[in-house]
Amino acid sequence: MSRNEAGQELEWSIFPFLENLKRSIIVVVVILVCGLLVYLAFKDMFLALLSVLILFVSLHTYFSKTTYRLDRDGVVIRTSLAKTVKKWSDFKRYYADRKGVTLSPFAKPSRLEPFRSVRLLYKDNKDDVVEFVSTNIERSTADSAA
């Protein structure tokens, strides 16, 4: 985790696959068993391999490093397959739990939140992340209200 001297930027990376070996072994075994079950059901190696590939790609954030960068302008999230850039003004509220902060574009809870929100996972930096997010979302909502 890095923070510049002025406190205007916060950056850190996580790699869930390497952080918990036991869980990672279970995830890989479950994916391979799913591929085996597809093969046994359809007797088609292509479908079995395709199912394993789809599961790995859908879980790419677990199997690759994710880098988060928060600055005065917004949030940048880089994974092996994508880069997400959002401005603080895109978010109306946030809520923190023990694993991360969810940044919501909705002023009130919505059923669309899981699809439209941005999730920032901690890496031993919960207090810094919550403080940074809180300051910037409150600043952007105050700016938009003015």
N, CA, C and O atoms as a GROMACS GRO file, in nm:
protein
  584
    1MET      N    1   0.085  -0.117   0.000
    1MET     CA    2   0.000   0.000   0.000
    1MET      C    3   0.088   0.123   0.000
    1MET      O    4   0.189   0.129   0.071
    2SER      N    5   0.049   0.218  -0.080
    2SER     CA    6   0.126   0.343  -0.081
    2SER      C    7   0.032   0.461  -0.073
    2SER      O    8  -0.081   0.458  -0.121
    3ARG      N    9   0.082   0.564  -0.010
    3ARG     CA   10   0.006   0.689   0.003
    3ARG      C   11   0.106   0.800  -0.022
    3ARG      O   12   0.215   0.801   0.036
    4ASN      N   13   0.069   0.894  -0.110
    4ASN     CA   14   0.164   1.002  -0.136
    4ASN      C   15   0.170   1.096  -0.017
    4ASN      O   16   0.086   1.090   0.073
    5GLU      N   17   0.270   1.183  -0.016
    5GLU     CA   18   0.298   1.268   0.099
    5GLU      C   19   0.181   1.359   0.136
    5GLU      O   20   0.156   1.383   0.254
    6ALA      N   21   0.111   1.408   0.038
    6ALA     CA   22   0.002   1.502   0.063
    6ALA      C   23  -0.127   1.430   0.103
    6ALA      O   24  -0.226   1.496   0.136
    7GLY      N   25  -0.128   1.298   0.100
    7GLY     CA   26  -0.247   1.222   0.134
    7GLY      C   27  -0.354   1.230   0.027
    7GLY      O   28  -0.471   1.204   0.053
    8GLN      N   29  -0.314   1.266  -0.096
    8GLN     CA   30  -0.409   1.284  -0.205
    8GLN      C   31  -0.427   1.158  -0.289
    8GLN      O   32  -0.507   1.159  -0.383
    9GLU      N   33  -0.355   1.052  -0.258
    9GLU     CA   34  -0.365   0.929  -0.336
    9GLU      C   35  -0.340   0.810  -0.246
    9GLU      O   36  -0.257   0.815  -0.155
   10LEU      N   37  -0.413   0.704  -0.272
   10LEU     CA   38  -0.398   0.580  -0.197
   10LEU      C   39  -0.398   0.466  -0.299
   10LEU      O   40  -0.487   0.458  -0.383
   11GLU      N   41  -0.297   0.379  -0.292
   11GLU     CA   42  -0.288   0.270  -0.389
   11GLU      C   43  -0.244   0.143  -0.318
   11GLU      O   44  -0.156   0.145  -0.232
   12TRP      N   45  -0.308   0.030  -0.356
   12TRP     CA   46  -0.270  -0.101  -0.302
   12TRP      C   47  -0.315  -0.209  -0.398
   12TRP      O   48  -0.398  -0.186  -0.486
   13SER      N   49  -0.258  -0.329  -0.381
   13SER     CA   50  -0.292  -0.443  -0.465
   13SER      C   51  -0.328  -0.562  -0.377
   13SER      O   52  -0.277  -0.578  -0.267
   14ILE      N   53  -0.418  -0.645  -0.430
   14ILE     CA   54  -0.452  -0.770  -0.364
   14ILE      C   55  -0.442  -0.883  -0.465
   14ILE      O   56  -0.459  -0.861  -0.585
   15PHE      N   57  -0.416  -1.003  -0.417
   15PHE     CA   58  -0.408  -1.122  -0.501
   15PHE      C   59  -0.470  -1.237  -0.420
   15PHE      O   60  -0.398  -1.314  -0.358
   16PRO      N   61  -0.604  -1.247  -0.421
   16PRO     CA   62  -0.673  -1.344  -0.335
   16PRO      C   63  -0.624  -1.488  -0.350
   16PRO      O   64  -0.620  -1.561  -0.251
   17PHE      N   65  -0.586  -1.529  -0.469
   17PHE     CA   66  -0.542  -1.667  -0.492
   17PHE      C   67  -0.420  -1.701  -0.406
   17PHE      O   68  -0.410  -1.813  -0.356
   18LEU      N   69  -0.329  -1.607  -0.389
   18LEU     CA   70  -0.208  -1.632  -0.312
   18LEU      C   71  -0.224  -1.606  -0.162
   18LEU      O   72  -0.139  -1.647  -0.083
   19GLU      N   73  -0.332  -1.538  -0.124
   19GLU     CA   74  -0.348  -1.501   0.015
   19GLU      C   75  -0.404  -1.612   0.104
   19GLU      O   76  -0.384  -1.609   0.226
   20ASN      N   77  -0.474  -1.709   0.046
   20ASN     CA   78  -0.531  -1.818   0.124
   20ASN      C   79  -0.518  -1.948   0.045
   20ASN      O   80  -0.603  -1.979  -0.038
   21LEU      N   81  -0.413  -2.023   0.072
   21LEU     CA   82  -0.382  -2.143  -0.006
   21LEU      C   83  -0.492  -2.249   0.006
   21LEU      O   84  -0.528  -2.311  -0.094
   22LYS      N   85  -0.544  -2.268   0.126
   22LYS     CA   86  -0.648  -2.370   0.146
   22LYS      C   87  -0.773  -2.338   0.063
   22LYS      O   88  -0.826  -2.425  -0.005
   23ARG      N   89  -0.818  -2.214   0.069
   23ARG     CA   90  -0.935  -2.174  -0.009
   23ARG      C   91  -0.908  -2.186  -0.158
   23ARG      O   92  -0.995  -2.227  -0.235
   24SER      N   93  -0.788  -2.150  -0.201
   24SER     CA   94  -0.753  -2.155  -0.342
   24SER      C   95  -0.754  -2.298  -0.395
   24SER      O   96  -0.799  -2.323  -0.506
   25ILE      N   97  -0.704  -2.392  -0.316
   25ILE     CA   98  -0.707  -2.532  -0.356
   25ILE      C   99  -0.852  -2.580  -0.371
   25ILE      O  100  -0.885  -2.650  -0.466
   26ILE      N  101  -0.936  -2.540  -0.277
   26ILE     CA  102  -1.078  -2.580  -0.285
   26ILE      C  103  -1.144  -2.522  -0.409
   26ILE      O  104  -1.219  -2.592  -0.477
   27VAL      N  105  -1.117  -2.396  -0.441
   27VAL     CA  106  -1.176  -2.332  -0.559
   27VAL      C  107  -1.132  -2.405  -0.686
   27VAL      O  108  -1.214  -2.433  -0.772
   28VAL      N  109  -1.004  -2.435  -0.698
   28VAL     CA  110  -0.954  -2.504  -0.817
   28VAL      C  111  -1.015  -2.644  -0.828
   28VAL      O  112  -1.054  -2.686  -0.937
   29VAL      N  113  -1.024  -2.715  -0.716
   29VAL     CA  114  -1.083  -2.850  -0.718
   29VAL      C  115  -1.230  -2.843  -0.760
   29VAL      O  116  -1.274  -2.926  -0.840
   30VAL      N  117  -1.305  -2.747  -0.707
   30VAL     CA  118  -1.446  -2.734  -0.744
   30VAL      C  119  -1.461  -2.706  -0.893
   30VAL      O  120  -1.549  -2.763  -0.958
   31ILE      N  121  -1.378  -2.620  -0.948
   31ILE     CA  122  -1.383  -2.590  -1.091
   31ILE      C  123  -1.354  -2.715  -1.173
   31ILE      O  124  -1.423  -2.743  -1.271
   32LEU      N  125  -1.251  -2.789  -1.134
   32LEU     CA  126  -1.216  -2.911  -1.208
   32LEU      C  127  -1.324  -3.019  -1.195
   32LEU      O  128  -1.350  -3.091  -1.291
   33VAL      N  129  -1.385  -3.030  -1.079
   33VAL     CA  130  -1.495  -3.126  -1.060
   33VAL      C  131  -1.614  -3.087  -1.148
   33VAL      O  132  -1.679  -3.174  -1.205
   34CYS      N  133  -1.642  -2.959  -1.159
   34CYS     CA  134  -1.749  -2.914  -1.248
   34CYS      C  135  -1.720  -2.954  -1.392
   34CYS      O  136  -1.809  -3.000  -1.463
   35GLY      N  137  -1.596  -2.937  -1.434
   35GLY     CA  138  -1.557  -2.981  -1.569
   35GLY      C  139  -1.574  -3.131  -1.586
   35GLY      O  140  -1.620  -3.176  -1.690
   36LEU      N  141  -1.536  -3.207  -1.485
   36LEU     CA  142  -1.553  -3.352  -1.489
   36LEU      C  143  -1.700  -3.391  -1.498
   36LEU      O  144  -1.737  -3.480  -1.574
   37LEU      N  145  -1.785  -3.323  -1.421
   37LEU     CA  146  -1.928  -3.352  -1.424
   37LEU      C  147  -1.989  -3.319  -1.561
   37LEU      O  148  -2.076  -3.392  -1.609
   38VAL      N  149  -1.945  -3.212  -1.622
   38VAL     CA  150  -1.992  -3.178  -1.756
   38VAL      C  151  -1.948  -3.287  -1.854
   38VAL      O  152  -2.026  -3.328  -1.941
   39TYR      N  153  -1.825  -3.333  -1.841
   39TYR     CA  154  -1.777  -3.440  -1.929
   39TYR      C  155  -1.859  -3.568  -1.910
   39TYR      O  156  -1.899  -3.631  -2.008
   40LEU      N  157  -1.883  -3.606  -1.785
   40LEU     CA  158  -1.960  -3.727  -1.758
   40LEU      C  159  -2.104  -3.716  -1.807
   40LEU      O  160  -2.162  -3.814  -1.851
   41ALA      N  161  -2.161  -3.597  -1.799
   41ALA     CA  162  -2.300  -3.577  -1.842
   41ALA      C  163  -2.314  -3.577  -1.994
   41ALA      O  164  -2.412  -3.632  -2.046
   42PHE      N  165  -2.219  -3.518  -2.065
   42PHE     CA  166  -2.233  -3.501  -2.209
   42PHE      C  167  -2.134  -3.581  -2.293
   42PHE      O  168  -2.147  -3.588  -2.415
   43LYS      N  169  -2.035  -3.641  -2.228
   43LYS     CA  170  -1.930  -3.717  -2.299
   43LYS      C  171  -1.867  -3.634  -2.410
   43LYS      O  172  -1.843  -3.682  -2.520
   44ASP      N  173  -1.841  -3.509  -2.378
   44ASP     CA  174  -1.784  -3.416  -2.475
   44ASP      C  175  -1.671  -3.338  -2.407
   44ASP      O  176  -1.696  -3.255  -2.320
   45MET      N  177  -1.548  -3.365  -2.449
   45MET     CA  178  -1.432  -3.299  -2.389
   45MET      C  179  -1.433  -3.148  -2.415
   45MET      O  180  -1.392  -3.070  -2.329
   46PHE      N  181  -1.480  -3.106  -2.532
   46PHE     CA  182  -1.486  -2.964  -2.563
   46PHE      C  183  -1.574  -2.890  -2.463
   46PHE      O  184  -1.535  -2.785  -2.411
   47LEU      N  185  -1.692  -2.942  -2.436
   47LEU     CA  186  -1.783  -2.878  -2.340
   47LEU      C  187  -1.723  -2.876  -2.199
   47LEU      O  188  -1.740  -2.780  -2.125
   48ALA      N  189  -1.654  -2.984  -2.164
   48ALA     CA  190  -1.592  -2.989  -2.032
   48ALA      C  191  -1.484  -2.882  -2.019
   48ALA      O  192  -1.479  -2.810  -1.919
   49LEU      N  193  -1.398  -2.871  -2.119
   49LEU     CA  194  -1.294  -2.769  -2.117
   49LEU      C  195  -1.352  -2.628  -2.123
   49LEU      O  196  -1.302  -2.536  -2.058
   50LEU      N  197  -1.458  -2.611  -2.202
   50LEU     CA  198  -1.524  -2.482  -2.212
   50LEU      C  199  -1.584  -2.441  -2.078
   50LEU      O  200  -1.575  -2.324  -2.039
   51SER      N  201  -1.644  -2.535  -2.007
   51SER     CA  202  -1.702  -2.503  -1.876
   51SER      C  203  -1.594  -2.462  -1.776
   51SER      O  204  -1.613  -2.370  -1.697
   52VAL      N  205  -1.481  -2.531  -1.780
   52VAL     CA  206  -1.369  -2.495  -1.691
   52VAL      C  207  -1.317  -2.356  -1.727
   52VAL      O  208  -1.290  -2.274  -1.639
   53LEU      N  209  -1.303  -2.329  -1.856
   53LEU     CA  210  -1.256  -2.197  -1.900
   53LEU      C  211  -1.352  -2.087  -1.858
   53LEU      O  212  -1.309  -1.982  -1.810
   54ILE      N  213  -1.480  -2.109  -1.874
   54ILE     CA  214  -1.580  -2.009  -1.835
   54ILE      C  215  -1.573  -1.982  -1.686
   54ILE      O  216  -1.581  -1.866  -1.644
   55LEU      N  217  -1.559  -2.085  -1.606
   55LEU     CA  218  -1.549  -2.066  -1.461
   55LEU      C  219  -1.423  -1.989  -1.422
   55LEU      O  220  -1.428  -1.900  -1.338
   56PHE      N  221  -1.310  -2.023  -1.484
   56PHE     CA  222  -1.186  -1.950  -1.455
   56PHE      C  223  -1.198  -1.803  -1.494
   56PHE      O  224  -1.156  -1.715  -1.418
   57VAL      N  225  -1.254  -1.775  -1.611
   57VAL     CA  226  -1.266  -1.636  -1.656
   57VAL      C  227  -1.364  -1.559  -1.568
   57VAL      O  228  -1.341  -1.443  -1.536
   58SER      N  229  -1.474  -1.624  -1.528
   58SER     CA  230  -1.571  -1.554  -1.444
   58SER      C  231  -1.513  -1.523  -1.306
   58SER      O  232  -1.561  -1.431  -1.238
   59LEU      N  233  -1.413  -1.598  -1.264
   59LEU     CA  234  -1.347  -1.575  -1.136
   59LEU      C  235  -1.210  -1.509  -1.152
   59LEU      O  236  -1.124  -1.523  -1.065
   60HIS      N  237  -1.189  -1.439  -1.263
   60HIS     CA  238  -1.057  -1.384  -1.293
   60HIS      C  239  -1.006  -1.290  -1.183
   60HIS      O  240  -0.885  -1.282  -1.162
   61THR      N  241  -1.094  -1.220  -1.113
   61THR     CA  242  -1.045  -1.131  -1.008
   61THR      C  243  -0.990  -1.209  -0.889
   61THR      O  244  -0.912  -1.156  -0.811
   62TYR      N  245  -1.030  -1.334  -0.875
   62TYR     CA  246  -0.974  -1.418  -0.769
   62TYR      C  247  -0.837  -1.472  -0.809
   62TYR      O  248  -0.748  -1.485  -0.726
   63PHE      N  249  -0.821  -1.503  -0.937
   63PHE     CA  250  -0.699  -1.566  -0.986
   63PHE      C  251  -0.592  -1.468  -1.036
   63PHE      O  252  -0.486  -1.510  -1.081
   64SER      N  253  -0.619  -1.339  -1.027
   64SER     CA  254  -0.519  -1.242  -1.072
   64SER      C  255  -0.509  -1.127  -0.972
   64SER      O  256  -0.593  -1.112  -0.883
   65LYS      N  257  -0.406  -1.049  -0.989
   65LYS     CA  258  -0.383  -0.934  -0.902
   65LYS      C  259  -0.477  -0.820  -0.941
   65LYS      O  260  -0.498  -0.793  -1.059
   66THR      N  261  -0.533  -0.756  -0.840
   66THR     CA  262  -0.617  -0.637  -0.861
   66THR      C  263  -0.549  -0.520  -0.792
   66THR      O  264  -0.513  -0.529  -0.674
   67THR      N  265  -0.534  -0.411  -0.865
   67THR     CA  266  -0.473  -0.291  -0.810
   67THR      C  267  -0.578  -0.181  -0.801
   67THR      O  268  -0.649  -0.153  -0.897
   68TYR      N  269  -0.586  -0.121  -0.683
   68TYR     CA  270  -0.679  -0.011  -0.658
   68TYR      C  271  -0.599   0.117  -0.641
   68TYR      O  272  -0.497   0.120  -0.572
   69ARG      N  273  -0.648   0.223  -0.705
   69ARG     CA  274  -0.587   0.355  -0.687
   69ARG      C  275  -0.699   0.456  -0.664
   69ARG      O  276  -0.787   0.473  -0.748
   70LEU      N  277  -0.693   0.522  -0.550
   70LEU     CA  278  -0.789   0.626  -0.516
   70LEU      C  279  -0.714   0.758  -0.516
   70LEU      O  280  -0.608   0.770  -0.455
   71ASP      N  281  -0.770   0.857  -0.584
   71ASP     CA  282  -0.710   0.990  -0.581
   71ASP      C  283  -0.820   1.094  -0.570
   71ASP      O  284  -0.937   1.058  -0.552
   72ARG      N  285  -0.786   1.218  -0.582
   72ARG     CA  286  -0.884   1.326  -0.565
   72ARG      C  287  -0.993   1.321  -0.671
   72ARG      O  288  -1.105   1.366  -0.647
   73ASP      N  289  -0.962   1.267  -0.788
   73ASP     CA  290  -1.059   1.262  -0.898
   73ASP      C  291  -1.155   1.144  -0.888
   73ASP      O  292  -1.272   1.157  -0.922
   74GLY      N  293  -1.104   1.029  -0.842
   74GLY     CA  294  -1.190   0.912  -0.838
   74GLY      C  295  -1.116   0.783  -0.808
   74GLY      O  296  -1.016   0.781  -0.737
   75VAL      N  297  -1.168   0.676  -0.865
   75VAL     CA  298  -1.122   0.541  -0.838
   75VAL      C  299  -1.078   0.475  -0.968
   75VAL      O  300  -1.147   0.485  -1.069
   76VAL      N  301  -0.962   0.408  -0.965
   76VAL     CA  302  -0.916   0.328  -1.079
   76VAL      C  303  -0.889   0.188  -1.027
   76VAL      O  304  -0.815   0.169  -0.931
   77ILE      N  305  -0.952   0.088  -1.093
   77ILE     CA  306  -0.934  -0.052  -1.055
   77ILE      C  307  -0.880  -0.125  -1.177
   77ILE      O  308  -0.943  -0.126  -1.283
   78ARG      N  309  -0.763  -0.187  -1.160
   78ARG     CA  310  -0.700  -0.262  -1.270
   78ARG      C  311  -0.695  -0.410  -1.235
   78ARG      O  312  -0.647  -0.449  -1.128
   79THR      N  313  -0.746  -0.493  -1.327
   79THR     CA  314  -0.731  -0.638  -1.315
   79THR      C  315  -0.662  -0.687  -1.441
   79THR      O  316  -0.625  -0.606  -1.527
   80SER      N  317  -0.643  -0.817  -1.452
   80SER     CA  318  -0.575  -0.871  -1.570
   80SER      C  319  -0.658  -0.853  -1.697
   80SER      O  320  -0.603  -0.849  -1.807
   81LEU      N  321  -0.791  -0.842  -1.683
   81LEU     CA  322  -0.877  -0.833  -1.801
   81LEU      C  323  -0.944  -0.698  -1.821
   81LEU      O  324  -0.999  -0.672  -1.928
   82ALA      N  325  -0.942  -0.612  -1.720
   82ALA     CA  326  -1.018  -0.488  -1.732
   82ALA      C  327  -0.957  -0.376  -1.649
   82ALA      O  328  -0.878  -0.397  -1.558
   83LYS      N  329  -0.998  -0.256  -1.687
   83LYS     CA  330  -0.964  -0.136  -1.610
   83LYS      C  331  -1.092  -0.056  -1.592
   83LYS      O  332  -1.160  -0.023  -1.690
   84THR      N  333  -1.124  -0.026  -1.469
   84THR     CA  334  -1.245   0.051  -1.437
   84THR      C  335  -1.204   0.186  -1.381
   84THR      O  336  -1.123   0.194  -1.288
   85VAL      N  337  -1.260   0.291  -1.438
   85VAL     CA  338  -1.232   0.427  -1.392
   85VAL      C  339  -1.365   0.494  -1.359
   85VAL      O  340  -1.454   0.501  -1.444
   86LYS      N  341  -1.378   0.542  -1.236
   86LYS     CA  342  -1.501   0.608  -1.192
   86LYS      C  343  -1.465   0.737  -1.120
   86LYS      O  344  -1.364   0.744  -1.050
   87LYS      N  345  -1.548   0.840  -1.137
   87LYS     CA  346  -1.530   0.966  -1.065
   87LYS      C  347  -1.605   0.957  -0.933
   87LYS      O  348  -1.701   0.881  -0.921
   88TRP      N  349  -1.562   1.034  -0.836
   88TRP     CA  350  -1.630   1.037  -0.707
   88TRP      C  351  -1.775   1.082  -0.723
   88TRP      O  352  -1.862   1.039  -0.648
   89SER      N  353  -1.800   1.168  -0.820
   89SER     CA  354  -1.936   1.217  -0.842
   89SER      C  355  -2.031   1.107  -0.891
   89SER      O  356  -2.153   1.126  -0.889
   90ASP      N  357  -1.977   0.994  -0.934
   90ASP     CA  358  -2.061   0.881  -0.976
   90ASP      C  359  -2.123   0.809  -0.857
   90ASP      O  360  -2.216   0.730  -0.874
   91PHE      N  361  -2.074   0.836  -0.737
   91PHE     CA  362  -2.120   0.765  -0.618
   91PHE      C  363  -2.201   0.857  -0.528
   91PHE      O  364  -2.166   0.974  -0.507
   92LYS      N  365  -2.310   0.802  -0.475
   92LYS     CA  366  -2.396   0.880  -0.384
   92LYS      C  367  -2.375   0.840  -0.239
   92LYS      O  368  -2.396   0.921  -0.148
   93ARG      N  369  -2.335   0.716  -0.216
   93ARG     CA  370  -2.313   0.669  -0.079
   93ARG      C  371  -2.217   0.551  -0.082
   93ARG      O  372  -2.183   0.498  -0.188
   94TYR      N  373  -2.176   0.511   0.036
   94TYR     CA  374  -2.085   0.397   0.051
   94TYR      C  375  -2.120   0.324   0.179
   94TYR      O  376  -2.182   0.380   0.269
   95TYR      N  377  -2.080   0.199   0.187
   95TYR     CA  378  -2.088   0.127   0.313
   95TYR      C  379  -1.972   0.030   0.322
   95TYR      O  380  -1.932  -0.033   0.224
   96ALA      N  381  -1.920   0.021   0.443
   96ALA     CA  382  -1.801  -0.061   0.468
   96ALA      C  383  -1.840  -0.184   0.549
   96ALA      O  384  -1.930  -0.180   0.634
   97ASP      N  385  -1.772  -0.294   0.521
   97ASP     CA  386  -1.785  -0.414   0.602
   97ASP      C  387  -1.645  -0.464   0.636
   97ASP      O  388  -1.548  -0.391   0.615
   98ARG      N  389  -1.633  -0.585   0.686
   98ARG     CA  390  -1.501  -0.631   0.732
   98ARG      C  391  -1.405  -0.664   0.617
   98ARG      O  392  -1.284  -0.671   0.639
   99LYS      N  393  -1.457  -0.683   0.494
   99LYS     CA  394  -1.370  -0.718   0.382
   99LYS      C  395  -1.345  -0.605   0.283
   99LYS      O  396  -1.245  -0.607   0.210
  100GLY      N  397  -1.434  -0.506   0.280
  100GLY     CA  398  -1.416  -0.400   0.183
  100GLY      C  399  -1.521  -0.292   0.194
  100GLY      O  400  -1.606  -0.293   0.283
  101VAL      N  401  -1.514  -0.198   0.100
  101VAL     CA  402  -1.608  -0.087   0.091
  101VAL      C  403  -1.682  -0.100  -0.041
  101VAL      O  404  -1.623  -0.125  -0.145
  102THR      N  405  -1.814  -0.081  -0.034
  102THR     CA  406  -1.895  -0.080  -0.155
  102THR      C  407  -1.934   0.065  -0.184
  102THR      O  408  -1.990   0.133  -0.098
  103LEU      N  409  -1.905   0.109  -0.304
  103LEU     CA  410  -1.938   0.244  -0.348
  103LEU      C  411  -2.062   0.235  -0.436
  103LEU      O  412  -2.060   0.172  -0.542
  104SER      N  413  -2.170   0.298  -0.393
  104SER     CA  414  -2.298   0.285  -0.461
  104SER      C  415  -2.335   0.411  -0.538
  104SER      O  416  -2.316   0.522  -0.489
  105PRO      N  417  -2.388   0.394  -0.660
  105PRO     CA  418  -2.434   0.510  -0.735
  105PRO      C  419  -2.575   0.554  -0.694
  105PRO      O  420  -2.627   0.653  -0.747
  106PHE      N  421  -2.638   0.483  -0.601
  106PHE     CA  422  -2.774   0.512  -0.560
  106PHE      C  423  -2.777   0.582  -0.424
  106PHE      O  424  -2.700   0.547  -0.334
  107ALA      N  425  -2.866   0.680  -0.409
  107ALA     CA  426  -2.879   0.752  -0.283
  107ALA      C  427  -2.944   0.664  -0.176
  107ALA      O  428  -2.918   0.680  -0.057
  108LYS      N  429  -3.030   0.571  -0.219
  108LYS     CA  430  -3.098   0.479  -0.129
  108LYS      C  431  -3.069   0.336  -0.175
  108LYS      O  432  -3.033   0.315  -0.291
  109PRO      N  433  -3.083   0.238  -0.086
  109PRO     CA  434  -3.060   0.098  -0.128
  109PRO      C  435  -3.147   0.061  -0.249
  109PRO      O  436  -3.263   0.100  -0.259
  110SER      N  437  -3.088  -0.016  -0.339
  110SER     CA  438  -3.156  -0.056  -0.461
  110SER      C  439  -3.121  -0.200  -0.494
  110SER      O  440  -3.014  -0.250  -0.459
  111ARG      N  441  -3.213  -0.267  -0.563
  111ARG     CA  442  -3.185  -0.404  -0.607
  111ARG      C  443  -3.079  -0.407  -0.717
  111ARG      O  444  -3.021  -0.513  -0.744
  112LEU      N  445  -3.053  -0.295  -0.778
  112LEU     CA  446  -2.951  -0.288  -0.884
  112LEU      C  447  -2.810  -0.269  -0.828
  112LEU      O  448  -2.712  -0.275  -0.903
  113GLU      N  449  -2.799  -0.246  -0.698
  113GLU     CA  450  -2.669  -0.219  -0.637
  113GLU      C  451  -2.561  -0.323  -0.668
  113GLU      O  452  -2.448  -0.284  -0.699
  114PRO      N  453  -2.591  -0.453  -0.662
  114PRO     CA  454  -2.485  -0.550  -0.692
  114PRO      C  455  -2.429  -0.539  -0.834
  114PRO      O  456  -2.317  -0.582  -0.860
  115PHE      N  457  -2.506  -0.481  -0.924
  115PHE     CA  458  -2.464  -0.472  -1.064
  115PHE      C  459  -2.401  -0.338  -1.098
  115PHE      O  460  -2.325  -0.328  -1.194
  116ARG      N  461  -2.432  -0.235  -1.022
  116ARG     CA  462  -2.384  -0.101  -1.053
  116ARG      C  463  -2.279  -0.048  -0.957
  116ARG      O  464  -2.210   0.049  -0.988
  117SER      N  465  -2.265  -0.111  -0.842
  117SER     CA  466  -2.171  -0.064  -0.741
  117SER      C  467  -2.028  -0.105  -0.774
  117SER      O  468  -2.004  -0.192  -0.858
  118VAL      N  469  -1.935  -0.042  -0.707
  118VAL     CA  470  -1.793  -0.074  -0.718
  118VAL      C  471  -1.747  -0.122  -0.581
  118VAL      O  472  -1.777  -0.060  -0.479
  119ARG      N  473  -1.673  -0.231  -0.580
  119ARG     CA  474  -1.627  -0.290  -0.454
  119ARG      C  475  -1.476  -0.272  -0.442
  119ARG      O  476  -1.401  -0.306  -0.534
  120LEU      N  477  -1.432  -0.219  -0.328
  120LEU     CA  478  -1.290  -0.203  -0.298
  120LEU      C  479  -1.256  -0.297  -0.183
  120LEU      O  480  -1.306  -0.279  -0.072
  121LEU      N  481  -1.172  -0.396  -0.207
  121LEU     CA  482  -1.132  -0.491  -0.103
  121LEU      C  483  -1.012  -0.437  -0.028
  121LEU      O  484  -0.922  -0.378  -0.088
  122TYR      N  485  -1.010  -0.457   0.102
  122TYR     CA  486  -0.899  -0.410   0.184
  122TYR      C  487  -0.778  -0.502   0.175
  122TYR      O  488  -0.788  -0.618   0.136
  123LYS      N  489  -0.664  -0.444   0.212
  123LYS     CA  490  -0.543  -0.522   0.236
  123LYS      C  491  -0.475  -0.459   0.357
  123LYS      O  492  -0.382  -0.380   0.343
  124ASP      N  493  -0.522  -0.493   0.474
  124ASP     CA  494  -0.469  -0.438   0.599
  124ASP      C  495  -0.471  -0.285   0.599
  124ASP      O  496  -0.384  -0.222   0.660
  125ASN      N  497  -0.569  -0.225   0.532
  125ASN     CA  498  -0.574  -0.079   0.524
  125ASN      C  499  -0.717  -0.026   0.539
  125ASN      O  500  -0.751   0.077   0.482
  126LYS      N  501  -0.798  -0.096   0.615
  126LYS     CA  502  -0.940  -0.061   0.628
  126LYS      C  503  -0.960   0.084   0.668
  126LYS      O  504  -1.037   0.156   0.604
  127ASP      N  505  -0.892   0.128   0.773
  127ASP     CA  506  -0.913   0.265   0.823
  127ASP      C  507  -0.877   0.370   0.719
  127ASP      O  508  -0.949   0.467   0.701
  128ASP      N  509  -0.764   0.350   0.650
  128ASP     CA  510  -0.722   0.446   0.547
  128ASP      C  511  -0.822   0.452   0.432
  128ASP      O  512  -0.855   0.560   0.384
  129VAL      N  513  -0.869   0.335   0.387
  129VAL     CA  514  -0.962   0.331   0.274
  129VAL      C  515  -1.094   0.396   0.312
  129VAL      O  516  -1.146   0.479   0.237
  130VAL      N  517  -1.150   0.360   0.427
  130VAL     CA  518  -1.278   0.416   0.469
  130VAL      C  519  -1.268   0.568   0.486
  130VAL      O  520  -1.358   0.641   0.445
  131GLU      N  521  -1.159   0.614   0.545
  131GLU     CA  522  -1.141   0.758   0.562
  131GLU      C  523  -1.131   0.830   0.427
  131GLU      O  524  -1.193   0.934   0.408
  132PHE      N  525  -1.053   0.774   0.335
  132PHE     CA  526  -1.034   0.834   0.203
  132PHE      C  527  -1.167   0.839   0.127
  132PHE      O  528  -1.202   0.941   0.069
  133VAL      N  529  -1.239   0.728   0.127
  133VAL     CA  530  -1.368   0.720   0.057
  133VAL      C  531  -1.468   0.817   0.120
  133VAL      O  532  -1.536   0.891   0.049
  134SER      N  533  -1.475   0.816   0.250
  134SER     CA  534  -1.569   0.904   0.321
  134SER      C  535  -1.544   1.051   0.286
  134SER      O  536  -1.638   1.124   0.252
  135THR      N  537  -1.421   1.092   0.293
  135THR     CA  538  -1.385   1.231   0.264
  135THR      C  539  -1.423   1.270   0.122
  135THR      O  540  -1.480   1.377   0.099
  136ASN      N  541  -1.391   1.184   0.026
  136ASN     CA  542  -1.413   1.220  -0.114
  136ASN      C  543  -1.559   1.209  -0.157
  136ASN      O  544  -1.604   1.290  -0.238
  137ILE      N  545  -1.634   1.112  -0.105
  137ILE     CA  546  -1.776   1.104  -0.141
  137ILE      C  547  -1.852   1.220  -0.077
  137ILE      O  548  -1.938   1.280  -0.140
  138GLU      N  549  -1.820   1.252   0.048
  138GLU     CA  550  -1.886   1.367   0.111
  138GLU      C  551  -1.852   1.497   0.037
  138GLU      O  552  -1.938   1.583   0.022
  139ARG      N  553  -1.727   1.510  -0.007
  139ARG     CA  554  -1.687   1.630  -0.083
  139ARG      C  555  -1.762   1.638  -0.215
  139ARG      O  556  -1.811   1.745  -0.251
  140SER      N  557  -1.773   1.525  -0.288
  140SER     CA  558  -1.839   1.527  -0.419
  140SER      C  559  -1.989   1.548  -0.406
  140SER      O  560  -2.049   1.616  -0.491
  141THR      N  561  -2.053   1.492  -0.301
  141THR     CA  562  -2.196   1.515  -0.285
  141THR      C  563  -2.222   1.659  -0.241
  141THR      O  564  -2.324   1.718  -0.278
  142ALA      N  565  -2.133   1.717  -0.164
  142ALA     CA  566  -2.147   1.858  -0.124
  142ALA      C  567  -2.129   1.949  -0.245
  142ALA      O  568  -2.200   2.048  -0.260
  143ASP      N  569  -2.033   1.914  -0.333
  143ASP     CA  570  -2.010   1.994  -0.454
  143ASP      C  571  -2.130   1.989  -0.548
  143ASP      O  572  -2.167   2.091  -0.607
  144SER      N  573  -2.192   1.872  -0.560
  144SER     CA  574  -2.306   1.858  -0.652
  144SER      C  575  -2.432   1.922  -0.595
  144SER      O  576  -2.519   1.963  -0.671
  145ALA      N  577  -2.443   1.932  -0.462
  145ALA     CA  578  -2.558   1.996  -0.399
  145ALA      C  579  -2.550   2.149  -0.408
  145ALA      O  580  -2.651   2.218  -0.404
  146ALA      N  581  -2.427   2.198  -0.419
  146ALA     CA  582  -2.407   2.344  -0.420
  146ALA      C  583  -2.441   2.405  -0.554
  146ALA      O  584  -2.430   2.527  -0.571
   0.00000   0.00000   0.00000
